[in-house]
Amino acid sequence: MSSAQPVIKSKQTVKEVNGISTQVVCTEFSNYIFVVLTQYGKMGTLISITPDSRSNDISTPSFSTKVLLGKDEPLTHVCAKNLATFVSQEAGNRPVLLGLALKDSSIDSIKQMKEIVKSCQVW
């Protein structure tokens, strides 16, 4: 019997970001990418990031964010767009579900976390 490829591809890693242990899990489903980024060991706030099909400029697509579970704060939307827009673009403009639980959401930390997500790529 030949070994079949797993239906769902997933990859995870743990790295330090400014002295805080940060876990990333990236999972590819057929219709979306699921990314969990946590410094608490919990899923945290769940945000949907979707490409906006109404955008007139194809070269710079816009993205909509919607908090599905958790705190709906402006900073949550900013962090989600910064962390997940490239994931959607590199995955053929598929929507992204992002679980976010951060102790440190500074610009420097977000940049480091973005690199960790890139290293965990499954799409």
Salt bridges, closest charged atoms under 4 A:
GLU28 OE1 - LYS9 NZ 3.31
GLU28 OE2 - ARG94 NH2 2.62
ASP52 OD1 - ARG54 NE 3.00
ASP72 OD1 - HIS77 NE2 2.64
GLU115 OE2 - LYS118 NZ 3.71
